[in-house]
Amino acid sequence: MSEPEVQTLAVGRIVRPHGVRGELVVEVLTDSPELRFAPGSVLGVQRRGVVSAQNLTVVAARQHAGRLLVQAAGVDGREAAEDLRGAVLTISSEDLEPTGDPDEFHDHELTGLRVVRVSGTEVGTVQEVVHTSAGELLAVRTAEDQEVLVPFVAEIVPSVDLAAGRVIVDPPEGLLD
């Protein structure tokens, strides 16, 4: 299997400016905000799905009302912060640290993998990982062009083989129907 494709991953979304000094209210979209928004971190800026050449360097970040207030280098006033409203802050998948756990995966590692039953029958392809309060689900596009949600638990997904590019599933009766 070839090297995994480098992807741009969202870590936050700028909701609005805060105050007059250029602070940004950021909705956190990462499990590791303490790493992604640490002073000195460089984040990409994506607007309406288009990656721009602009980067933001985090100067400071602090918790505020369930979100982060981020101060970025070069964003020196309310107008500059307003210009960033709605932008998505990103990192490259190359910048992710390995999970260190052979049974834990980053979402982008699973997206695109073939899904195969333990019997060897092809099921489809992982389109995305859906995070819910009950746990993670694999959104699988079947050969019949249907989407099925497969709980990402060991009893149903006994094996993930990144090198072979596949996820082995052992679904209970009716799950894939």
Buried (B, 14 or more C-beta within 10 A) or exposed (E): EEEBEEBEBBBBBBBEBBEEEBBBBBBBBBEEBEBBBEEEBEBBBBBEEEEEEEBBEBBEBEEEEEBBBBBBBEBEEBEBBBEBBEBBBBBEBEBBEEEEEEEEBBBBBBBEBBBBEEEEEEBBBBBBBBEEEEEBBBBBBBEEEEEBEBBBEEEBBEBBEBEEEBBBBBBEEEEBE
